[in-house]
Amino acid sequence: MDGRRWLPRGPLLYAAARPAATCLVVGSAVLTAVGALLTAHHAQAGWLDRSVDSRIKAALAGHDGLLVAVADVAKPTRIAGRRLDGALLAVVGVPAAIGVTEGLKRLVGRTLNGAPVYPSGHTTTAFALAAVVMILMLCPSRHVLPFAVRLAITLAAMLTACAVALAVIGLNWHYFTDTLAGAAVGVGAVVGVSLVLDRTFRHATAAGPTTAPAKAGNVDQAPGDADSGLPRL
């Protein structure tokens, strides 16, 4: 028996995408930190919030019931995955993003109607969930669904997350900059966790020989082989 059969057959991220993923994590952290510095301990909208929020609220006025329903999409929900690292990505990445957001709310102290709002928790959760879907749909792995279908699912998840961000602004629960920071934290945390998981499982896969006999090169490629491939259209 191969003691490492439970390990993923390939990474969550393509090798070529890892530098960009690292830049995304750093950029998300920088955007969130700059916003925190500019809005710390404020209880009113800044110039950017006033400009954007007023337009969104005017466009969505009179649809509070629908907006609440959309915002509630970002409540804790179940995400299923058939990969061990994919399940860990959902179980670790989303709570990590929420934890960072709750910590920043207490640290930054920006308020709206007396409640801490920076970053937006609803937006963080929505974009963290969307990032999990994106990574699982586009990862270099064997998929049953065609690439075009997986891309459509990814776009639908991201559009849903954007709808949540618009909803919480329209409901006057958050400022625009709160949602920007929430999106940055949600995506950045999940992508960061995916990088950590890939490194962890890559090391586990490389640690020691397996007891299974070697296969021919054209049968069951090694996990690392999936690193260099591109999604099949």
C-alpha positions in Angstrom: 0.0 0.0 0.0 1.2 3.5 -0.8 1.0 5.4 2.5 0.6 8.7 0.6 -2.4 7.9 -1.6 -4.5 10.4 0.3 -2.2 13.2 -0.9 -3.6 15.5 -3.8 -2.5 14.4 -7.3 -1.7 18.0 -8.2 -1.4 21.5 -6.8 -4.2 24.0 -6.3 -2.3 26.7 -8.3 -0.3 26.3 -11.4 3.5 26.9 -10.9 3.4 29.8 -13.3 0.6 31.4 -11.4 2.3 31.3 -8.0 4.3 34.6 -8.4 1.2 36.4 -9.4 -0.7 34.8 -6.5 2.0 36.0 -4.1 1.7 39.5 -5.6 -2.0 39.4 -5.1 -1.7 38.5 -1.4 0.8 41.3 -0.9 -1.3 43.8 -2.8 -4.4 42.8 -0.9 -2.5 43.4 2.4 -1.2 46.8 1.2 -4.6 47.9 0.0 -6.2 46.9 3.3 -3.5 48.5 5.4 -3.7 51.8 3.5 -7.4 51.9 3.8 -7.1 51.2 7.5 -4.7 54.1 8.0 -6.9 56.5 6.1 -10.2 55.5 7.9 -9.0 54.6 11.4 -11.4 55.7 14.1 -13.6 57.6 11.6 -17.4 57.7 12.0 -18.2 59.2 8.6 -17.7 58.6 4.9 -14.6 59.9 3.2 -14.6 61.7 -0.2 -14.4 58.4 -2.2 -17.2 56.8 -0.1 -19.4 59.8 -0.5 -18.9 59.8 -4.3 -19.5 56.1 -4.8 -22.0 55.3 -2.1 -24.5 58.0 -3.1 -24.7 56.6 -6.6 -25.1 53.0 -5.5 -27.8 53.9 -2.9 -29.7 55.9 -5.5 -29.6 53.1 -8.0 -30.7 50.5 -5.4 -33.3 52.6 -3.5 -36.6 50.8 -2.7 -35.2 47.3 -3.0 -34.2 46.7 0.6 -35.9 43.2 0.7 -33.9 42.0 -2.3 -30.7 43.6 -0.9 -31.0 41.8 2.4 -31.5 38.5 0.6 -28.4 39.1 -1.5 -26.4 40.2 1.5 -27.4 37.0 3.3 -25.7 34.9 0.6 -22.5 35.7 2.5 -23.6 34.0 5.7 -21.7 30.9 6.7 -22.5 28.1 4.2 -21.2 24.8 3.1 -18.7 24.2 0.4 -18.0 20.7 -0.9 -14.8 19.6 -2.4 -13.5 16.2 -3.6 -9.8 17.0 -2.9 -8.3 17.0 0.6 -6.4 20.3 0.0 -9.6 21.8 -1.6 -11.6 20.9 1.6 -8.8 22.4 3.7 -8.8 25.5 1.6 -12.5 26.1 2.4 -12.3 25.0 6.0 -9.1 27.1 6.7 -9.2 29.9 4.2 -12.7 31.3 4.7 -12.5 31.3 8.6 -9.0 32.8 8.3 -10.4 35.7 6.2 -13.2 36.2 8.6 -10.8 36.2 11.6 -8.6 38.8 10.0 -11.6 41.0 9.3 -12.9 40.8 12.8 -9.5 41.6 14.2 -9.2 44.6 11.8 -12.6 45.9 12.8 -11.5 46.2 16.4 -8.1 47.6 15.5 -9.2 50.2 13.0 -12.3 51.3 14.9 -14.1 52.9 11.9 -17.9 53.0 12.6 -21.1 53.5 10.8 -24.3 54.0 12.9 -22.1 53.1 15.9 -21.1 49.7 14.6 -17.5 48.8 13.5 -17.4 48.4 9.7 -13.9 48.2 8.3 -13.5 45.8 6.6 -16.9 44.6 5.6 -17.5 41.1 7.0 -20.2 40.3 4.5 -17.9 41.2 1.6 -15.0 39.4 3.1 -17.0 36.2 3.4 -18.5 36.5 -0.1 -15.2 37.1 -1.8 -13.5 34.4 0.3 -16.1 31.9 -0.8 -15.8 33.1 -4.4 -12.0 32.7 -4.3 -12.4 29.1 -3.1 -14.7 28.4 -6.0 -12.3 30.1 -8.4 -9.3 28.1 -7.2 -11.1 24.7 -7.2 -12.6 25.3 -10.6 -9.4 26.5 -12.3 -6.8 24.4 -10.5 -4.6 22.1 -12.5 -6.4 18.9 -11.8 -8.5 16.3 -13.6 -12.1 17.7 -13.9 -15.3 16.2 -15.1 -16.7 19.5 -16.2 -15.4 21.3 -19.3 -13.2 24.3 -18.8 -15.8 26.7 -20.2 -18.4 25.5 -17.6 -15.9 25.8 -14.8 -15.0 29.4 -16.0 -18.7 30.3 -16.0 -19.1 29.0 -12.5 -16.1 31.0 -11.4 -17.5 34.2 -13.0 -20.9 33.6 -11.4 -19.3 33.3 -7.9 -17.4 36.5 -8.4 -20.4 38.4 -9.7 -22.4 37.1 -6.6 -19.6 38.5 -4.4 -19.8 41.8 -6.1 -23.6 41.8 -5.7 -23.1 41.3 -1.9 -20.8 44.3 -1.8 -23.3 46.5 -3.6 -26.1 45.2 -1.3 -24.4 46.2 1.9 -23.6 49.6 0.6 -27.2 50.1 -0.6 -28.5 49.0 2.8 -26.2 51.6 4.4 -24.4 48.9 6.4 -21.0 49.8 5.0 -19.0 52.4 3.1 -17.5 51.6 -0.3 -14.0 51.5 1.1 -15.2 48.9 3.6 -16.2 46.6 0.8 -12.9 47.2 -1.1 -11.0 46.1 2.0 -13.4 43.1 2.6 -12.8 41.9 -1.0 -9.0 42.3 -0.5 -9.0 40.4 2.8 -11.3 37.6 1.5 -9.3 36.9 -1.8 -5.9 37.6 -0.3 -6.4 35.2 2.7 -7.7 32.4 0.5 -5.0 32.7 -2.1 -2.4 32.9 0.7 -3.8 29.7 2.3 -3.7 28.0 -1.1 0.0 28.8 -1.5 0.7 27.4 2.0 -1.3 24.2 1.2 0.5 23.7 -2.1 3.9 24.1 -0.4 2.9 21.8 2.4 1.6 19.0 0.2 4.5 19.4 -2.3 6.9 18.7 0.5 4.9 15.8 1.8 4.8 14.3 -1.7 8.5 14.7 -2.1 9.4 13.2 1.3 10.7 9.7 0.8 10.0 7.1 -1.8 6.7 5.3 -2.0 6.3 1.6 -1.7 4.2 1.5 -4.9 6.1 0.3 -8.0 7.1 2.9 -10.6 4.7 3.5 -13.4 5.4 4.2 -17.0 5.6 7.8 -17.9 2.3 7.8 -19.8 0.3 6.3 -16.9 -0.6 8.2 -13.7 1.9 11.1 -13.9 3.5 12.3 -10.7 1.8 15.1 -8.9 4.4 17.6 -9.9 3.6 17.0 -13.6 0.4 19.0 -13.2 2.4 22.1 -12.2 3.4 23.0 -15.7 0.2 22.4 -17.5 -2.5 24.8 -18.7 -6.2 24.4 -18.4 -7.7 22.4 -21.2 -10.3 24.3 -23.1 
